[in-house]
């Protein structure tokens, strides 16, 4: 009998999915800026998903064409953003007798009732940020995001600008654009203004709804789409690839 006792070829240990990789990197960057991790339910009541965030009953976001309502559970939805955790976190801290400062990030899955295409999915990942204190300003928000983009794009030169916008849960609200320069940046994005996320100063009514003294404290909040950021970071053309379970795609990372 001929027995081969040679060592077999080393087996691949697998590859980390790009979204998992991006979440790990983003968490690490924000941890070093003093943020902590928070999470909340995917199945949410309308109070935490809409009302407490100052989203009125007639707002388009509450339309059945944009939100997954739970048929057998009236008043429950699949969360449309990670902003629901803002409210839950602040409520929990106030109930424990812990006033601000607060500084949290909330990476997680969200759901929108919309058609899928190369840039849209019915489920995707967001990363929410919340910072509340006595003297928080838009300048702090701008510096935080500039540092984040510089690190996530591996030392690229970053310029951040704000454009006025409207979101019910912030006042003022801004659209955040970034211009990235450096060899670490995909060529088609290099030295161009790119729309990155929505952000702003937390609306006083939102703080009040969560039990925070809005006459003493203020803060900023931001929400970025992680699928979109991954597409920008690695030059991915079709967001559906990240939810396809195709090993040919995952093995590139």
HUUR-V952599 format. One record per backbone hydrogen bond with DSSP energy under -1.0 kcal/mol. NH is the residue of the N-H (numbers start at 0). CO is the residue of the C=O. If there is no record, write none. Layout:
# HUUR-V952599
NH&CO, NH&CO
This chain:
# HUUR-V952599
20&16, 21&17, 22&18, 23&19, 24&20, 25&21, 26&22, 27&23, 28&24, 29&25, 30&26, 31&27, 33&30, 34&29, 35&102, 37&104, 43&76, 45&74, 48&44, 49&45, 50&45, 51&46, 53&50, 54&49, 58&55, 61&58, 62&59, 65&62, 66&62, 69&75, 72&69, 75&72, 76&43, 77&67, 78&41, 84&81, 86&82, 87&83, 88&84, 89&85, 90&86, 91&87, 92&88, 93&89, 94&90, 95&91, 96&93, 97&92, 101&131, 103&129, 104&35, 105&127, 107&125, 109&123, 110&78, 111&121, 112&65, 113&111, 116&119, 123&109, 125&107, 126&223, 127&105, 128&221, 129&103, 130&219, 131&101, 132&217, 140&136, 141&137, 142&138, 143&139, 144&140, 145&141, 146&142, 147&143, 148&144, 149&145, 150&146, 151&147, 152&148, 153&150, 154&149, 156&180, 158&178, 160&176, 162&174, 164&172, 169&166, 170&200, 173&198, 174&162, 175&196, 176&160, 177&193, 178&158, 180&156, 184&181, 188&185, 189&185, 190&179, 191&188, 193&177, 195&175, 196&175, 197&222, 198&173, 199&220, 200&171, 201&218, 202&168, 205&202, 206&202, 207&203, 208&204, 209&205, 210&207, 211&206, 215&212, 216&212, 217&132, 219&130, 220&199, 221&128, 222&197, 223&126, 225&124, 228&224, 229&225, 230&226, 231&227, 232&228, 233&229, 235&230, 238&117, 240&237, 241&238, 242&239, 243&240, 248&245, 249&245, 250&246, 251&248, 252&249
